[in-house]
Amino acid sequence: MPSEIILIAAVTVDGFIARHSNEIITWTKDLPLFKKQTMGYPIIMGSNTKNTIAHELKGRGVIVVKRSDNPRDVLKNISSKKCFIVGGGKTYSRFYPFLTDIYITPHPHIFGEGVPLFSDKIQSSKLKFVNLVEVPKQVGIYQYQYKIIKT
Ligand SMILES: NC(=O)c1ccc[n+]([C@@H]2O[C@H](COP(=O)([O-])OP(=O)(O)OC[C@H]3O[C@@H](n4cnc5c(N)ncnc54)[C@H](OP(=O)(O)O)[C@@H]3O)[C@@H](O)[C@H]2O)c1
């Protein structure tokens, strides 16, 4: 199992990752940063996300999970020291118990409704701030990096 299991997401200010489960995301501004950070590592996504991905994911081992996949077993089969959980809300929830880090980039939108970051009920956690990364060429958009402290 990787020692770093990192959730990476772009969210609205009200905590949504998409307007609906089939949305092809065009409002995020952090794709170059996402690409740089995930390059060379396995990325895990749910089948809805796979169906909405419009961009290239070359250079990364893409693991698409179905409901029949056990998250622990999926992670156990990864030999790399780091992997990324890249969405969507259902998949973030299912892998939440195993996360070590969260990289989250709030975007200047309020959707009011949609797919939340975690679409299932999860346990609470505390986060420890680690780093703030400016999203290149974007004014006022930053990625917050946290370690998860399970309570
Ligand atoms: N803003 C961002 O950073 C970001 C990142 C990633 C994705 N997104 C967006 O998020 C949206 C998709 O999110 P999502 O939450 O709908 O889907 P998702 O997590 O991408 O895919 C759904 C996953 O949940 C599984 N599942 C469905 N029903 C289940 C059940 N009852 N029990 C256990 N597992 C179940 C599915 O398996 P089956 O294949 O077996 O159904 C699939 O693995 C898209 O619009 C995408 O563009 C946004």
The ligand as a Gaussian input file, in Angstrom:
#p B3LYP/6-31G(d) Opt

LIG

0 1
 N      -13.757000      19.036000      -9.333000
 C      -12.968000      17.984000      -9.330000
 O      -11.789000      18.054000      -8.902000
 C      -13.487000      16.666000      -9.812000
 C      -12.645000      15.549000      -9.765000
 C      -13.139000      14.331000     -10.216000
 C      -14.451000      14.228000     -10.682000
 N      -15.229000      15.323000     -10.721000
 C      -16.624000      15.195000     -11.179000
 O      -17.335000      14.348000     -10.286000
 C      -18.442000      13.784000     -10.982000
 C      -18.512000      12.287000     -10.734000
 O      -18.588000      12.015000      -9.366000
 P      -19.481000      10.828000      -8.799000
 O      -19.421000      10.855000      -7.331000
 O      -20.814000      10.890000      -9.458000
 O      -18.815000       9.516000      -9.423000
 P      -17.405000       8.731000      -9.324000
 O      -16.910000       8.661000      -7.937000
 O      -16.507000       9.220000     -10.391000
 O      -17.905000       7.299000      -9.821000
 C      -18.896000       6.597000      -9.068000
 C      -18.218000       5.435000      -8.356000
 O      -19.026000       4.975000      -7.290000
 C      -19.346000       3.595000      -7.517000
 N      -20.683000       3.346000      -6.979000
 C      -21.860000       3.713000      -7.508000
 N      -22.862000       3.316000      -6.712000
 C      -22.299000       2.686000      -5.649000
 C      -22.795000       2.047000      -4.495000
 N      -24.099000       1.974000      -4.259000
 N      -21.905000       1.526000      -3.620000
 C      -20.588000       1.596000      -3.836000
 N      -20.053000       2.178000      -4.930000
 C      -20.896000       2.720000      -5.811000
 C      -19.258000       3.425000      -9.018000
 O      -19.098000       2.055000      -9.356000
 P      -19.848000       1.381000     -10.631000
 O      -18.933000       1.624000     -11.790000
 O      -19.925000      -0.064000     -10.277000
 O      -21.177000       2.065000     -10.777000
 C      -18.021000       4.258000      -9.303000
 O      -16.827000       3.613000      -8.937000
 C      -18.235000      14.109000     -12.462000
 O      -19.045000      15.190000     -12.853000
 C      -16.777000      14.527000     -12.512000
 O      -16.521000      15.417000     -13.589000
 C      -14.778000      16.536000     -10.287000

